Amino acid sequence: MKFRDGNSIDLLSNGEQYFPALEREIDAAASEIYLETYIFAADATGNRIAQALIRAARRGVVVRLLVDGFGSRLFAQNLQPGLLAAGVQSLVFRPGLSLIKFKRTRLRRLHRKLAVIDGKVGFCGGINIIDDVDAGGLLSPRFDYAVRVRGPLLADMRASTRAVWIRAAWTSVRRRWPPPPGPRPDAPPAGDKRAAFLVRDNFRHRHDIEQAYLAAITSAKSEIMIANAYFLPGQRFRRALLAATHRGVRVVLLLQGRVEYLLVHYATRALYHQLLDGGVEIHEYQPGFLHAKVAVIDGRWATVGSSNIDPVSLLLAREGNVVVENEAFAVDLRNNLQKAITAGASQVAREYAAKMRLATRLMTWLAYGLLRALTGISSYGRARDFL
């Protein structure tokens, strides 16, 4: 990891804090905007951010928007025409999956949620451009986080978004756009936080995010707290968590309590028995859908980003996380997570597996077996290590 000192990093909870902050910075942009997202929906939130990008393009800001072709399947017909007409440079990363012409490389998705504006302010997290409030009012907003970054770390964030944009542009028919300018000078110090920007890709950084997690877990002395939407860690990751509990470290997992994707829901529960027997605390978030991908270790190390602890994020997708080594930031995130656990989560009993009904037990192992098989097909030889 390449840590940089002198950053200002603000924690943003849910879309309620993230979208107004993102819109303000877009409206203040003077020269360039890079925005990457997995989902860009044609709903009230999507239209709001799209209009902000259009306003920026019309006043002469160079706006480069990259969305994922699977997560934003309807983007090309619903939002992209208006954006292109207004001067927004917009591309779709690996458009859609085809069952007729299936290629494993098509499973490599752009799952990052990044924005870099004028090389002076950036955002990184797990929040897509989509309404995060249940339309029926029955559930709480999606539980998720992002960070707003100012300072020297912006140089790394901009370099990454620029590199991905250039690659996407060269594989697109829209090559008429001039290439983006080279690196900007490093942003001046803006705070006191030491941080690193990590990516997972299919080139030089295949394991960077996973290795950062493992290094922090291995060195943990008192507490590991992880909140993750889709939690299906590999053998090394599970062994690291269990080794931590054996050292006397408290390991707390805040996981999805509601069924969002049936296969992942049941496959995750196939791992509960091993983790609970090893002393890991598991809490399931109930008020709404948990979409967070964050961790706090020993009240001094924290990460916020787009990477789940599952085969898709750690083996296939492009991801982006910010790692912060700062006690004040880590304590703030930990307190936020603890509040969610206390107010809206139910702890899974250690006897969970023993009390599981036969039908549920069968569902969990069928789901786990199917996911293992799918991982074997798509993971280029890492399935044995991963599940």
C-alpha positions as a Markdown table, in Angstrom:
| # | Residue | x | y | z |
|---|---|---|---|---|
| 1 | Met | 0.0 | 0.0 | 0.0 |
| 2 | Lys | 1.2 | 3.5 | -0.8 |
| 3 | Phe | 0.1 | 5.6 | 2.1 |
| 4 | Arg | -0.1 | 9.4 | 1.8 |
| 5 | Asp | -0.2 | 11.8 | 4.8 |
| 6 | Gly | -2.1 | 15.1 | 5.1 |
| 7 | Asn | -5.6 | 14.1 | 3.9 |
| 8 | Ser | -9.0 | 15.2 | 5.0 |
| 9 | Ile | -11.4 | 12.2 | 4.9 |
| 10 | Asp | -15.1 | 12.6 | 5.9 |
| 11 | Leu | -17.3 | 9.6 | 6.6 |
| 12 | Leu | -20.7 | 9.9 | 4.8 |
| 13 | Ser | -23.6 | 7.6 | 5.8 |
| 14 | Asn | -26.1 | 6.5 | 3.3 |
| 15 | Gly | -27.4 | 8.4 | 0.3 |
| 16 | Glu | -28.9 | 11.0 | 2.6 |
| 17 | Gln | -25.4 | 12.4 | 3.2 |
| 18 | Tyr | -23.6 | 11.2 | 0.1 |
| 19 | Phe | -25.9 | 12.5 | -2.8 |
| 20 | Pro | -26.1 | 16.1 | -1.6 |
| 21 | Ala | -22.3 | 16.2 | -1.1 |
| 22 | Leu | -21.7 | 14.7 | -4.5 |
| 23 | Glu | -24.1 | 17.1 | -6.2 |
| 24 | Arg | -22.5 | 20.1 | -4.5 |
| 25 | Glu | -19.0 | 19.2 | -5.7 |
| 26 | Ile | -20.3 | 18.5 | -9.3 |
| 27 | Asp | -21.9 | 22.0 | -9.3 |
| 28 | Ala | -18.7 | 23.5 | -8.1 |
| 29 | Ala | -16.5 | 21.7 | -10.7 |
| 30 | Ala | -14.3 | 24.1 | -12.8 |
| 31 | Ser | -12.4 | 21.8 | -15.2 |
| 32 | Glu | -13.0 | 18.0 | -15.0 |
| 33 | Ile | -15.1 | 15.3 | -13.5 |
| 34 | Tyr | -14.5 | 11.6 | -13.5 |
| 35 | Leu | -17.4 | 9.5 | -12.2 |
| 36 | Glu | -17.6 | 5.7 | -12.1 |
| 37 | Thr | -20.5 | 3.6 | -10.8 |
| 38 | Tyr | -21.9 | 0.1 | -11.0 |
| 39 | Ile | -25.5 | 1.2 | -11.1 |
| 40 | Phe | -26.8 | 4.5 | -12.5 |
| 41 | Ala | -30.6 | 4.3 | -12.3 |
| 42 | Ala | -33.2 | 6.4 | -14.2 |
| 43 | Asp | -35.0 | 7.3 | -10.9 |
| 44 | Ala | -35.2 | 10.5 | -9.0 |
| 45 | Thr | -31.6 | 10.2 | -7.6 |
| 46 | Gly | -30.2 | 9.2 | -11.0 |
| 47 | Asn | -31.9 | 12.0 | -12.8 |
| 48 | Arg | -30.7 | 14.5 | -10.1 |
| 49 | Ile | -27.1 | 13.5 | -10.5 |
| 50 | Ala | -27.5 | 13.3 | -14.3 |
| 51 | Gln | -28.8 | 16.9 | -14.4 |
| 52 | Ala | -25.8 | 18.0 | -12.3 |
| 53 | Leu | -23.4 | 16.4 | -14.8 |
| 54 | Ile | -25.3 | 18.1 | -17.7 |
| 55 | Arg | -25.0 | 21.5 | -16.0 |
| 56 | Ala | -21.3 | 20.9 | -15.5 |
| 57 | Ala | -20.8 | 19.9 | -19.2 |
| 58 | Arg | -22.8 | 22.9 | -20.4 |
| 59 | Arg | -20.5 | 25.4 | -18.6 |
| 60 | Gly | -17.4 | 23.8 | -20.1 |
| 61 | Val | -16.4 | 21.2 | -17.6 |
| 62 | Val | -15.0 | 18.0 | -19.2 |
| 63 | Val | -17.2 | 15.3 | -17.7 |
| 64 | Arg | -16.3 | 11.6 | -18.1 |
| 65 | Leu | -18.9 | 9.1 | -16.9 |
| 66 | Leu | -18.3 | 5.3 | -16.9 |
| 67 | Val | -21.0 | 2.9 | -15.8 |
| 68 | Asp | -21.1 | -0.9 | -15.7 |
| 69 | Gly | -23.0 | -2.7 | -18.5 |
| 70 | Phe | -24.6 | -5.2 | -16.3 |
| 71 | Gly | -25.4 | -3.1 | -13.2 |
| 72 | Ser | -26.7 | -0.3 | -15.5 |
| 73 | Arg | -28.4 | -2.4 | -18.2 |
| 74 | Leu | -31.0 | 0.2 | -19.1 |
| 75 | Phe | -28.6 | 3.2 | -18.9 |
| 76 | Ala | -27.9 | 3.3 | -22.6 |
| 77 | Gln | -31.6 | 3.7 | -23.5 |
| 78 | Asn | -32.8 | 5.8 | -20.5 |
| 79 | Leu | -30.1 | 8.2 | -19.6 |
| 80 | Gln | -27.1 | 8.1 | -21.9 |
| 81 | Pro | -28.7 | 9.8 | -25.0 |
| 82 | Gly | -29.5 | 13.0 | -23.0 |
| 83 | Leu | -26.1 | 13.0 | -21.4 |
| 84 | Leu | -24.3 | 12.6 | -24.7 |
| 85 | Ala | -26.4 | 15.3 | -26.3 |
| 86 | Ala | -25.4 | 17.7 | -23.5 |
| 87 | Gly | -21.7 | 17.0 | -24.0 |
| 88 | Val | -21.1 | 14.5 | -21.2 |
| 89 | Gln | -18.5 | 11.9 | -22.3 |
| 90 | Ser | -20.3 | 8.7 | -21.3 |
| 91 | Leu | -19.2 | 5.1 | -21.8 |
| 92 | Val | -20.6 | 1.7 | -20.8 |
| 93 | Phe | -18.1 | -0.8 | -19.4 |
| 94 | Arg | -18.5 | -4.3 | -20.9 |
| 95 | Pro | -22.1 | -4.0 | -22.0 |
| 96 | Gly | -24.4 | -6.8 | -20.7 |
| 97 | Leu | -23.9 | -10.5 | -20.5 |
| 98 | Ser | -25.0 | -12.9 | -23.3 |
| 99 | Leu | -26.0 | -16.5 | -22.6 |
| 100 | Ile | -25.5 | -17.2 | -26.3 |
| 101 | Lys | -22.0 | -15.9 | -26.6 |
| 102 | Phe | -20.7 | -16.5 | -23.0 |
| 103 | Lys | -17.2 | -15.5 | -22.2 |
| 104 | Arg | -15.7 | -15.6 | -18.8 |
| 105 | Thr | -14.1 | -12.2 | -19.3 |
| 106 | Arg | -17.7 | -10.7 | -19.5 |
| 107 | Leu | -18.0 | -11.5 | -15.8 |
| 108 | Arg | -15.4 | -8.9 | -15.0 |
| 109 | Arg | -17.5 | -6.0 | -13.9 |
| 110 | Leu | -16.9 | -2.4 | -13.0 |
| 111 | His | -18.1 | -2.4 | -9.4 |
| 112 | Arg | -16.3 | 0.8 | -8.2 |
| 113 | Lys | -18.1 | 3.8 | -7.0 |
| 114 | Leu | -15.6 | 6.7 | -7.5 |
| 115 | Ala | -15.7 | 10.4 | -8.3 |
| 116 | Val | -12.8 | 12.7 | -8.7 |
| 117 | Ile | -13.5 | 16.4 | -9.3 |
| 118 | Asp | -10.9 | 18.9 | -10.5 |
| 119 | Gly | -8.2 | 16.7 | -8.9 |
| 120 | Lys | -9.1 | 18.4 | -5.6 |
| 121 | Val | -12.0 | 16.4 | -4.1 |
| 122 | Gly | -13.0 | 12.8 | -4.5 |
| 123 | Phe | -15.5 | 10.2 | -3.3 |
| 124 | Cys | -15.1 | 6.5 | -2.7 |
| 125 | Gly | -17.5 | 4.0 | -1.2 |
| 126 | Gly | -20.2 | 1.5 | -1.9 |
| 127 | Ile | -23.1 | 3.8 | -2.8 |
| 128 | Asn | -24.6 | 3.5 | -6.3 |
| 129 | Ile | -26.4 | 6.2 | -8.1 |
| 130 | Ile | -29.9 | 5.0 | -7.2 |
| 131 | Asp | -32.7 | 5.8 | -4.8 |
| 132 | Asp | -31.7 | 4.2 | -1.5 |
| 133 | Val | -35.1 | 4.6 | 0.2 |
| 134 | Asp | -37.7 | 1.8 | -0.1 |
| 135 | Ala | -40.5 | 3.2 | -2.3 |
| 136 | Gly | -43.2 | 1.5 | -0.2 |
| 137 | Gly | -41.8 | 3.0 | 3.0 |
| 138 | Leu | -41.5 | -0.4 | 4.7 |
| 139 | Leu | -37.8 | -0.6 | 5.0 |
| 140 | Ser | -35.1 | 1.8 | 6.1 |
| 141 | Pro | -32.7 | 3.2 | 3.5 |
| 142 | Arg | -29.9 | 1.0 | 2.3 |
| 143 | Phe | -27.2 | 0.9 | 4.9 |
| 144 | Asp | -24.0 | 2.0 | 3.2 |
| 145 | Tyr | -21.0 | 4.4 | 3.4 |
| 146 | Ala | -18.8 | 6.6 | 1.3 |
| 147 | Val | -15.9 | 8.9 | 2.1 |
| 148 | Arg | -15.1 | 12.4 | 0.8 |
| 149 | Val | -11.4 | 12.9 | 0.3 |
| 150 | Arg | -9.3 | 16.0 | 0.0 |
| 151 | Gly | -5.5 | 16.1 | -0.1 |
| 152 | Pro | -2.6 | 14.1 | -1.6 |
| 153 | Leu | -4.5 | 10.9 | -1.9 |
| 154 | Leu | -6.5 | 12.5 | -4.8 |
| 155 | Ala | -3.4 | 12.0 | -7.1 |
| 156 | Asp | -3.8 | 8.2 | -6.8 |
| 157 | Met | -7.6 | 8.3 | -7.2 |
| 158 | Arg | -7.4 | 10.4 | -10.3 |
| 159 | Ala | -4.6 | 8.3 | -11.9 |
| 160 | Ser | -6.8 | 5.2 | -11.4 |
| 161 | Thr | -10.0 | 6.7 | -12.8 |
| 162 | Arg | -8.1 | 8.2 | -15.7 |
| 163 | Ala | -6.4 | 4.9 | -16.6 |
| 164 | Val | -9.7 | 3.0 | -16.5 |
| 165 | Trp | -11.3 | 5.6 | -18.7 |
| 166 | Ile | -8.6 | 5.4 | -21.3 |
| 167 | Arg | -8.9 | 1.6 | -21.5 |
| 168 | Ala | -12.7 | 1.8 | -21.8 |
| 169 | Ala | -12.4 | 4.5 | -24.5 |
| 170 | Trp | -10.1 | 2.4 | -26.6 |
| 171 | Thr | -12.5 | -0.5 | -26.6 |
| 172 | Ser | -15.4 | 1.8 | -27.5 |
| 173 | Val | -16.5 | 3.1 | -30.9 |
| 174 | Arg | -16.5 | 6.6 | -29.3 |
| 175 | Arg | -12.8 | 7.3 | -29.9 |
| 176 | Arg | -13.4 | 10.8 | -31.2 |
| 177 | Trp | -13.0 | 12.2 | -27.7 |
| 178 | Pro | -9.4 | 13.5 | -27.1 |
| 179 | Pro | -7.4 | 11.6 | -24.5 |
| 180 | Pro | -7.5 | 13.1 | -21.1 |
| 181 | Pro | -4.6 | 15.2 | -20.0 |
| 182 | Gly | -1.8 | 13.7 | -18.0 |
| 183 | Pro | -1.3 | 13.6 | -14.2 |
| 184 | Arg | -2.2 | 16.8 | -12.3 |
| 185 | Pro | 0.2 | 18.1 | -9.6 |
| 186 | Asp | -0.5 | 16.5 | -6.2 |
| 187 | Ala | -3.2 | 18.2 | -4.2 |
| 188 | Pro | -1.8 | 20.1 | -1.2 |
| 189 | Pro | -2.3 | 18.7 | 2.4 |
| 190 | Ala | -5.8 | 19.2 | 3.6 |
| 191 | Gly | -5.9 | 17.4 | 6.9 |
| 192 | Asp | -4.1 | 15.0 | 9.3 |
| 193 | Lys | -5.2 | 11.6 | 8.1 |
| 194 | Arg | -2.9 | 9.0 | 6.6 |
| 195 | Ala | -4.6 | 7.0 | 3.9 |
| 196 | Ala | -4.1 | 4.7 | 0.9 |
| 197 | Phe | -6.2 | 4.1 | -2.2 |
| 198 | Leu | -6.4 | 0.4 | -3.1 |
| 199 | Val | -7.8 | -1.1 | -6.3 |
| 200 | Arg | -8.6 | -4.7 | -7.4 |
| 201 | Asp | -8.2 | -5.3 | -11.1 |
| 202 | Asn | -7.2 | -8.2 | -13.4 |
| 203 | Phe | -3.7 | -6.9 | -14.1 |
| 204 | Arg | -1.2 | -5.8 | -11.5 |
| 205 | His | -3.6 | -5.5 | -8.5 |
| 206 | Arg | -5.5 | -8.8 | -8.4 |
| 207 | His | -5.1 | -9.2 | -4.6 |
| 208 | Asp | -4.3 | -5.8 | -3.1 |
| 209 | Ile | -7.6 | -5.3 | -1.3 |
| 210 | Glu | -7.7 | -8.9 | 0.0 |
| 211 | Gln | -4.1 | -8.7 | 1.2 |
| 212 | Ala | -4.7 | -5.4 | 3.0 |
| 213 | Tyr | -7.6 | -7.0 | 4.9 |
| 214 | Leu | -5.5 | -10.1 | 5.7 |
| 215 | Ala | -2.5 | -8.0 | 6.9 |
| 216 | Ala | -4.7 | -6.0 | 9.2 |
| 217 | Ile | -6.6 | -9.0 | 10.6 |
| 218 | Thr | -3.3 | -10.9 | 11.2 |
| 219 | Ser | -1.9 | -8.0 | 13.2 |
| 220 | Ala | -5.1 | -7.3 | 15.2 |
| 221 | Lys | -4.8 | -7.2 | 18.9 |
| 222 | Ser | -8.2 | -6.3 | 20.4 |
| 223 | Glu | -11.1 | -6.1 | 17.9 |
| 224 | Ile | -12.1 | -6.7 | 14.3 |
| 225 | Met | -15.4 | -5.3 | 13.1 |
| 226 | Ile | -16.5 | -6.0 | 9.5 |
| 227 | Ala | -19.8 | -4.9 | 7.9 |
| 228 | Asn | -20.2 | -6.6 | 4.5 |
| 229 | Ala | -23.2 | -7.0 | 2.2 |
| 230 | Tyr | -22.1 | -10.2 | 0.5 |
| 231 | Phe | -19.8 | -12.2 | 2.8 |
| 232 | Leu | -18.4 | -15.4 | 1.3 |
| 233 | Pro | -14.7 | -15.3 | 2.3 |
| 234 | Gly | -12.1 | -17.8 | 1.1 |
| 235 | Gln | -10.3 | -20.3 | 3.3 |
| 236 | Arg | -7.3 | -18.0 | 4.0 |
| 237 | Phe | -9.7 | -15.2 | 5.1 |
| 238 | Arg | -11.7 | -17.5 | 7.4 |
| 239 | Arg | -8.5 | -19.0 | 8.9 |
| 240 | Ala | -7.3 | -15.5 | 9.6 |
| 241 | Leu | -10.5 | -14.5 | 11.4 |
| 242 | Leu | -10.5 | -17.8 | 13.5 |
| 243 | Ala | -6.8 | -17.3 | 14.3 |
| 244 | Ala | -7.7 | -13.9 | 15.6 |
| 245 | Thr | -10.3 | -15.2 | 18.0 |
| 246 | His | -7.9 | -17.8 | 19.2 |
| 247 | Arg | -5.5 | -14.9 | 20.1 |
| 248 | Gly | -8.3 | -13.3 | 22.2 |
| 249 | Val | -9.4 | -10.8 | 19.6 |
| 250 | Arg | -13.1 | -10.0 | 19.4 |
| 251 | Val | -14.3 | -10.6 | 15.9 |
| 252 | Val | -17.7 | -9.0 | 15.0 |
| 253 | Leu | -19.4 | -9.4 | 11.7 |
| 254 | Leu | -22.4 | -7.3 | 10.6 |
| 255 | Leu | -24.1 | -9.1 | 7.7 |
| 256 | Gln | -27.2 | -9.0 | 5.6 |
| 257 | Gly | -30.2 | -10.1 | 7.5 |
| 258 | Arg | -32.8 | -9.8 | 4.7 |
| 259 | Val | -33.0 | -11.9 | 1.6 |
| 260 | Glu | -31.8 | -9.8 | -1.4 |
| 261 | Tyr | -30.2 | -12.5 | -3.5 |
| 262 | Leu | -31.4 | -16.0 | -2.7 |
| 263 | Leu | -28.2 | -17.9 | -3.7 |
| 264 | Val | -25.8 | -15.7 | -1.8 |
| 265 | His | -28.2 | -15.5 | 1.2 |
| 266 | Tyr | -28.2 | -19.3 | 1.8 |
| 267 | Ala | -24.6 | -19.9 | 0.7 |
| 268 | Thr | -23.3 | -17.4 | 3.3 |
| 269 | Arg | -25.2 | -19.3 | 6.0 |
| 270 | Ala | -23.3 | -22.5 | 5.2 |
| 271 | Leu | -20.3 | -20.8 | 6.8 |
| 272 | Tyr | -22.0 | -19.8 | 10.0 |
| 273 | His | -21.3 | -23.0 | 11.8 |
| 274 | Gln | -17.5 | -22.8 | 11.4 |
| 275 | Leu | -17.4 | -19.1 | 12.3 |
| 276 | Leu | -19.7 | -19.3 | 15.3 |
| 277 | Asp | -17.9 | -22.4 | 16.7 |
| 278 | Gly | -14.6 | -20.4 | 16.3 |
| 279 | Gly | -15.9 | -17.6 | 18.5 |
| 280 | Val | -16.9 | -15.1 | 15.8 |
| 281 | Glu | -19.9 | -12.9 | 16.6 |
| 282 | Ile | -22.4 | -12.6 | 13.8 |
| 283 | His | -25.1 | -9.9 | 13.7 |
| 284 | Glu | -27.7 | -9.7 | 11.0 |
| 285 | Tyr | -28.9 | -6.3 | 10.0 |
| 286 | Gln | -32.7 | -6.2 | 9.9 |
| 287 | Pro | -34.2 | -2.6 | 9.3 |
| 288 | Gly | -33.3 | -2.6 | 5.5 |
| 289 | Phe | -30.8 | -3.9 | 3.0 |
| 290 | Leu | -27.2 | -3.8 | 4.2 |
| 291 | His | -25.0 | -2.7 | 1.4 |
| 292 | Ala | -21.9 | -1.6 | 3.4 |
| 293 | Lys | -18.4 | -2.8 | 2.7 |
| 294 | Val | -16.3 | -1.4 | 5.6 |
| 295 | Ala | -14.1 | -2.6 | 8.4 |
| 296 | Val | -12.5 | -1.2 | 11.6 |
| 297 | Ile | -9.6 | -3.0 | 13.3 |
| 298 | Asp | -8.2 | -2.1 | 16.8 |
| 299 | Gly | -9.9 | 1.3 | 16.6 |
| 300 | Arg | -7.1 | 2.7 | 14.4 |
| 301 | Trp | -7.3 | 1.0 | 11.0 |
| 302 | Ala | -10.4 | 1.4 | 8.8 |
| 303 | Thr | -11.5 | 0.8 | 5.2 |
| 304 | Val | -14.4 | 2.1 | 3.2 |
| 305 | Gly | -15.1 | 1.0 | -0.4 |
| 306 | Ser | -16.9 | -1.1 | -2.9 |
| 307 | Ser | -15.3 | -4.5 | -2.3 |
| 308 | Asn | -17.4 | -7.2 | -0.8 |
| 309 | Ile | -15.7 | -10.2 | 0.7 |
| 310 | Asp | -16.9 | -12.7 | -1.9 |
| 311 | Pro | -15.7 | -14.3 | -5.1 |
| 312 | Val | -17.1 | -11.7 | -7.4 |
| 313 | Ser | -15.4 | -8.8 | -5.7 |
| 314 | Leu | -12.1 | -10.5 | -4.9 |
| 315 | Leu | -11.7 | -12.6 | -8.1 |
| 316 | Leu | -13.5 | -10.8 | -10.9 |
| 317 | Ala | -14.6 | -7.2 | -10.4 |
| 318 | Arg | -12.8 | -3.9 | -10.5 |
| 319 | Glu | -13.1 | -2.5 | -7.0 |
| 320 | Gly | -11.8 | 0.6 | -5.1 |
| 321 | Asn | -11.3 | 1.0 | -1.3 |
| 322 | Val | -9.8 | 3.7 | 0.8 |
| 323 | Val | -7.7 | 2.5 | 3.8 |
| 324 | Val | -7.4 | 5.0 | 6.7 |
| 325 | Glu | -4.9 | 4.8 | 9.5 |
| 326 | Asn | -6.3 | 7.4 | 11.9 |
| 327 | Glu | -7.8 | 6.8 | 15.3 |
| 328 | Ala | -10.5 | 9.5 | 15.1 |
| 329 | Phe | -11.8 | 8.3 | 11.8 |
| 330 | Ala | -11.7 | 4.6 | 12.9 |
| 331 | Val | -13.6 | 5.4 | 16.1 |
| 332 | Asp | -16.2 | 7.4 | 14.2 |
| 333 | Leu | -16.9 | 4.5 | 11.9 |
| 334 | Arg | -16.8 | 1.9 | 14.7 |
| 335 | Asn | -19.3 | 4.0 | 16.7 |
| 336 | Asn | -21.5 | 4.2 | 13.7 |
| 337 | Leu | -21.4 | 0.4 | 13.2 |
| 338 | Gln | -22.0 | -0.3 | 16.8 |
| 339 | Lys | -25.1 | 2.0 | 16.8 |
| 340 | Ala | -26.4 | 0.0 | 13.8 |
| 341 | Ile | -25.8 | -3.3 | 15.6 |
| 342 | Thr | -27.4 | -2.1 | 18.8 |
| 343 | Ala | -30.5 | -0.6 | 17.2 |
| 344 | Gly | -31.1 | -2.7 | 14.2 |
| 345 | Ala | -29.4 | -6.1 | 14.2 |
| 346 | Ser | -30.1 | -9.5 | 15.7 |
| 347 | Gln | -27.2 | -11.6 | 17.0 |
| 348 | Val | -27.0 | -15.1 | 15.6 |
| 349 | Ala | -26.9 | -17.7 | 18.4 |
| 350 | Arg | -24.0 | -20.1 | 18.5 |
| 351 | Glu | -26.5 | -23.0 | 18.3 |
| 352 | Tyr | -27.8 | -21.6 | 14.9 |
| 353 | Ala | -26.5 | -24.6 | 12.9 |
| 354 | Ala | -27.7 | -27.2 | 15.3 |
| 355 | Lys | -31.2 | -25.8 | 15.4 |
| 356 | Met | -31.5 | -25.3 | 11.6 |
| 357 | Arg | -34.3 | -27.1 | 10.0 |
| 358 | Leu | -33.4 | -29.9 | 7.6 |
| 359 | Ala | -34.9 | -28.0 | 4.6 |
| 360 | Thr | -32.9 | -24.9 | 5.4 |
| 361 | Arg | -29.8 | -26.9 | 6.0 |
| 362 | Leu | -30.2 | -28.5 | 2.6 |
| 363 | Met | -30.8 | -25.1 | 0.9 |
| 364 | Thr | -27.6 | -23.7 | 2.4 |
| 365 | Trp | -25.4 | -26.5 | 1.2 |
| 366 | Leu | -27.0 | -26.6 | -2.2 |
| 367 | Ala | -26.5 | -22.9 | -2.6 |
| 368 | Tyr | -22.9 | -23.2 | -1.3 |
| 369 | Gly | -22.2 | -26.1 | -3.7 |
| 370 | Leu | -23.6 | -24.2 | -6.7 |
| 371 | Leu | -21.7 | -21.1 | -5.9 |
| 372 | Arg | -18.5 | -23.1 | -5.5 |
| 373 | Ala | -19.1 | -24.6 | -8.9 |
| 374 | Leu | -19.8 | -21.2 | -10.5 |
| 375 | Thr | -16.7 | -19.8 | -8.8 |
| 376 | Gly | -14.6 | -22.7 | -10.3 |
| 377 | Ile | -15.9 | -21.9 | -13.8 |
| 378 | Ser | -15.1 | -18.2 | -13.5 |
| 379 | Ser | -12.2 | -17.8 | -11.2 |
| 380 | Tyr | -9.3 | -19.0 | -13.3 |
| 381 | Gly | -8.1 | -21.7 | -10.9 |
| 382 | Arg | -8.7 | -20.0 | -7.5 |
| 383 | Ala | -11.9 | -21.7 | -6.5 |
| 384 | Arg | -10.1 | -24.3 | -4.3 |
| 385 | Asp | -8.4 | -21.5 | -2.4 |
| 386 | Phe | -11.5 | -19.3 | -2.2 |
| 387 | Leu | -14.4 | -21.5 | -1.1 |
